[in-house]
Amino acid sequence: MNNLNDKREIISGDANEFYRSVSLYLRLNKYDKAIKLLGKARPSNAYVHYALGFSFLRTGKLCEAEKHLSEAIKQQPDIVEAYFYLGETFLRQINLTKALKNYNLAIKLEPDFARAHYKRACLWLLRGHLKRGFKGLKWRFPAGNVPRRDFIEPKWNGRRLEGKTILVYPEEGYGDTLQFVRYLPMVQARGGRVIFECQQNLIRLIKNCSGIDEIVLRKSVDDSEVRFDYQIDLLGLPNIFKTTMSTIPASVPYMQVDKKLINKWRTKVGQVKKFKVGIVWAVEPSRENDSFRSCALSDFGVLSKIPGIAFYSLQKGRAAKQISNTPLKMDLINLSINFRDFADTAAAIENLDLVISVDTSVVHLAGALGKPAWTLLPYRCDPRWMLERTDSPWYPTMKLFRQNDHREWGDVFERVCAELKMII
């Protein structure tokens, strides 16, 4: 709602104080108060319906959001953000046809509407239209989803590098780095020297990946200690290589773990004769709707009824405190307490038979290592997992278990339980 104050033309009469109060509630994310205040507006104009629709969307009341945003557009067809948020409403309902229609209408009214371009790209990825989707991801920078990096050096366009040096840099998410580092050998094959900027917690793991000539921390790059001729963001590589469903570089493993480290963690895992399953139940929320991706350790309790399984916690962060309330009869060993970084996590995973996790960086790590991984997905999942699939074209050893209803994990764990019983 960044542009509410720019929509003065749809505010009628002399009730500016009323609309300022509404705008304040919206800026403070007090949507219930905004809805209550807007409900008193008589007569309702396009602005009122627009603000109501946005507020209902933010509180998860999608039917009401759809009704009011549609009415705002009916009363005033040039409110570009009303089309955008109506697209958001349909996307949350997994009605991709209507979502795409409204994103297109928003872009038609405002051709440089970056957020609509970005969300349309995500929608295409969700549908499996990778070429169009990855091309559209460039809009995530002007949309503000990712901070833009300013370099003097030109952005690489995919041409032969002819011995030049290129910097490839990731974004903040560990999962994205683990998923797309697979493209670095393809960059190197274009005849260049590849410098990869890496997050601190991944350096010990990724330094052994192929396709990297030098690995550096961001601080070194920002302090101009690193010299290069071209630069490219890591998520820009699938577009550079025009990735389609049939050309995903899906050969695994594309990460290797130091054998001495694997042996060290074999001792910590223990020489048990049970089927060894690593589990992760929560993400550390950093973006809107991240909490939807999490379940609770107690949800795994149903799996403890299956004999012959030893469970190992790979969970980090605040959610690891749930271990103190481990479900009754669950044989759970906490490995994560000794993890220094992702190299330790990877070495531990190499000693397990299976990883079961919500959508976190751990499933990308297991997939990159070529280990069996079962990913538990929310009803509204990240576009990379697409729709309806029970497999991932990115990771041949992965299975996907999706929610049938929003925030309902019971059915997911019933299916996981049935699948586990088949392989134990």
N, C-alpha and C positions, 0 to 999 in steps of 0.2 A: 504494500500500500504506500509506496514511496511517493506516488504522484497524486495523492488525494488533494493536497493543497493546490495542485495545478488544475483541478477540475472545477474551478469557480463558476464556469458557465452553466453547470448543472445545478447550482444552488439557487433556489428561488426565494424571493421575499427578503425580509430583513432579519432572518433568524441566524445570523452568522455565529452568534455565541453558542447556539445549539450544535452547529456543525463543527465548531472548534472543540467542543467537549467530546464529540464523537471521534474526531481525528486524534485527540489526545489519548482516549482509551485504546484506539487501534495501535498507536505508536508504542503504548505501554503493554501491548499484548493482553489487555483486559477485555477480551472479546465478549464474555457474558454480560459485562456492564454495558458495552456498546450495543449489544442486541436489545437489552432492556430499554435503553434510552431511545434507540431507533424505533422500537415498537410503539413509542408514543407519538411518532411523527404523523401528522395529518395535514394535508394529504401526502401520501408517499410519492416521491418523485424518483427519477432515475438514480440519483445519488444515494438515496435511502436504500433502494433495492440493491445497489452495488455494494454498499457498506455492509448490509445485512448478509448478502451472499458471501462476501469475503469472510465475515466473522463466523458464519456457520461452517464454512469450509475449514477454517482454522480450528474449530471445535469438533470437527469430524462428523457434523450433521450434513451429510452429502445431499440428501433429497431436498432439504431446505435451501442449501447453497445453490443447487441447480435451479430451483424455482425462482429465487430472487435475482440471480445473475441473468437468467433468461428474460425476466421482466425488465431489468435495467437496460438490456440490449434492445428489447422491444420498444421501450420508451425513447431511448437515445442510441441509435445504432453505431455511433462513432466512438463509444467508450472502449478504447482498445484493450485496456486491462481487464475489462469484464469478459471479453472473449478468452483472454489468457487464463483467468481463474476458472472460467467455465470448462476450459480444456483440462485444467488441473483436477476439477471435480470429476470429470468423466474418466480421467486417467486413474484416479483412486478407485473408481468403480470397475476398473479394467475394461472399460468401453473404449477401446483404442480408436475405433472409427470416428466416433463423435469427438474424442479428444483431438485427434489429428485435424478434423474439420475446423475446430475452434482455434487451434494454434495457427493454422493456415490463414484464417480470417484475421487474426491479430497481426500477422506478418503482412497481409495485404494492406491493412490500414497503416501499419508502421513498418516498412521494409527492414529497418535496422533494429527491430525489437529483439535484443539479444536473448532475453530470457525465454521468449517463445521459440526462437531458433534452437536454443540449447535443449529445451524440453522436447521439442520435436525430434531432435537427434537421439535423445534417450528413448523415445517411443520407437523409433526405427530400430535401435539396437534390441529393444525388448521383442520386436517382431522378427528379429533375425536378419534384418536388412543391414548387414554390417558395413558395407561400402558407404552407403548414404549416412549411416549413423556416425561412423568415425569421422567422416568429412565434416559433419555438422558439429562435432565436439569442439571445434575451434571457437565456437561462440561461448564456451564456458568462461573464457577470460573476460570479454566485455560484459558478460552477464554477472560477473562478480562471484561466481562459484569457486574460482581459483584465482589467487593473486597473480597478477601478470609480472613476469620477470623482464626487466629492461636490459637488453644487451646491445652493445655496439656492433658485435659480430652478426652477420646475416643469418636468418633462419634457413636451415637446410631444406632444399626442395626435392631431394631424392636423387639428384644426379650423381654421377661418378665423382668420388672425392679426390682421386688422383694424388694420393699421399698426404692430403690435408688432414688436419686434426679437427675432430668434431666433439663437442660437449653434449652429452645426453643427460638431461636432468629430470628427476621424478617430481611428483607432487607430494603432499603430506602423507597420503595413505600407504601403509606398508603393503596392504593387499594388492594395490595397483602396481607397486614396484615388483612384487613377487610374480604377478601375472604377466607383466609386459617386458620384463628383463629378457625374456626369450627372443626378443627382436634384435638384441645387440649383435649377435653373429651375422645377421643379415645386413646391418649397417656396416660392419667391418668388411663384409664381402664386397661392398661398393668401393673398396680401395682406400679406406681412410684409417686413421689412428683414432681409436675411440677412448675418450675420457668419460667415465661414468660418475656423476655426482650421486652419492649414496647417503641414506640416513645412517646415523651412528650405529643403531641397533642391528643394522643389516650388513655392515661392512665385513665382518668376520665370515659371514656366510657367502656373500655374493662375490667376494674377491676371487674366488675360485671358479666363477662362471666363465664360460667361453664368450668370446666377443668383446672382452674388455682389455684394453692395453694399460689403462691407469684408472685407479679408483680414488676419489677425493671426497672430502666433506664440503658442504655448502659454504661454510665459513671461508674456506680457501678460495672458492670461486668469487664470493662477494668481496673479498679483500684483494681481488685482482692478482692473486698469486698463480693462477692457472691461465695458460695461454692456449687459445684455440682459434680456428678459422671460421667454423660454423657452429651453430647450436640448434637443438631441437628438444622439445619436451617429450618425455617417454611415451605419453598417451597419444602423441602425434604420429608415432611410427606405424600403427595399423593403417592410418590414412595414407602415409607415404608409400606403403607397400600394397595399397589397395586391397586390403584383406576382405575376403568373402568367407562364407561358411565352408567352402571347399578348399580354401588356401590358408586356414589358420595353422600356424606352426605348432602343431600339437604333439610333437614327439617328446616323450618323457622317459626318464628324468632329464631335465635340463639344469638341475642343480646337483652338486656333489658335496658330500659332507666328509670332513677329515676322518679317516678310519680310526685314528687314535681317540678322537672325541666320541665316535660311536661306541668304541669299546669301553670308554670311561662310563658312558651312560648305560651300557649293558649291565654294569654292576649295580647302578642305582635302580634300574628297572627290576632287576632280580631275575633269577633263572626259574621263574614259576612255570608250571605246566599248563596253566590256564590260558584262554584266549585273551590277549592283551588289547584293551580298547582305551585310547586316549579321548578325553572329552573336554569340550568347552561349551559353556552355557550362556555367556553374555558378552556383549561388546561394551567398550567404554564410549558412552554417547558423546559425539562431537558435532553431529549434524542433526537437523530436524528429522524426526521419525527413526533415529537410530535405535531408540528403545524398543521399537516393534520387532527388531531382529533378535532380541534377547528372550530366553526363557529362564527357568530357574533350575538349580541343581536338583531340586525335589522332583522336577519333571522326569529326570533320568531314573527315578526310583523304580519305575515299572520294569526297567531293564535288569535290575538287580535280582529279579525273580527267576531269571534264566541261569541255570547252573553252569559252572565252568568258565565264568568270565571274571577277569581282574580288571578293574577300572583305574585309570591314571589321570589325575587332573593336570591339564595343560593350561588352566585358566589363570590369567593375570588380572591385576587391577582390583578395584573395590569388590567386584563380585566374588573374588576368591574367598572372602570372609564367610560365604555360605558353606564352606567346607566344615565349619564348626557344627553345622546342622545336617550333616550327611544323612541321606535316607537310611533307615534301618536295614540292616543286612547287606548294605552295599559295600563291597570290598574295594575301597578307594584309597589310592596312594597319591599323595601330593608331590608331583615332580616339579611344578612350576616355581616352588619356593627357592629352588637352586638355579633357575635360569638367569644367566647373565645377559643373554641376547638371543637372537633368532638362530644362531649356530647351535646353541645348546638345545633349543626347542627342536631343531631339525635332527640332531643326534638322538634325542629321546624318541622322536617319531620313528626313526629308522629301526628302533628296537621294539616297536609295537606292531600289532597285526592290523589294526584299523583305527581310524580317527573319526569320531562323530562330533560334529560341531555346528553351532549356528554360524551365520555368515560373517566370519572373521578372517583375519590374515592367516590364521592357522590352517584353514582349509586350502588356501592358495599354496601354502608351504607344502602341505601333504601332497597336493596335486602335482606341484613342481617336482617333488621327489619321486613321483610315480607310486606313491603308497595308496592303498585303498582309503577313500575318504567319503563319508556320508554327510552331506550338507543339509542342514535344517533351515528351510526358507520361510519367511513370512508371506502372508497373502499378497502383499504388495512388495515384490522383491526388487533387488537391484537389476537394472537392464541387462547386465552381463549374463544373467541366468536365463534370460528369455522367458517364454511362457510354456506351461504344460509339460515341458521336457522332464524326464527322469534321469537324463544324463547331461553332461556338459561337453560340447565340442572342444572346449579349451583343455579339459583334463580327462583323458581316457579312463582313468582309474576312479572316477568320481560318480556317485549316485546322488540325486537330488530328491529330497522329501519335502513337499510343499504343504503349507497350511491350506485347508479348504475354506476356512472362515478366518476373518480378521482376529488376530490375537488368540486363536484357539490351537493349543499345542497337543491336546489329548489325542486327536486322531493321528497326528504326525508320529507320536511315540508308539501308538498301536501298530502302525505300519513298520516302524523301525524294529519293534519287538518281534513282529512276525518274520521280518527279513533275517534278523539275528538268529532266530531259532532254526532257520533253514541252513545256516552255515556253521553252526556250532557242533 
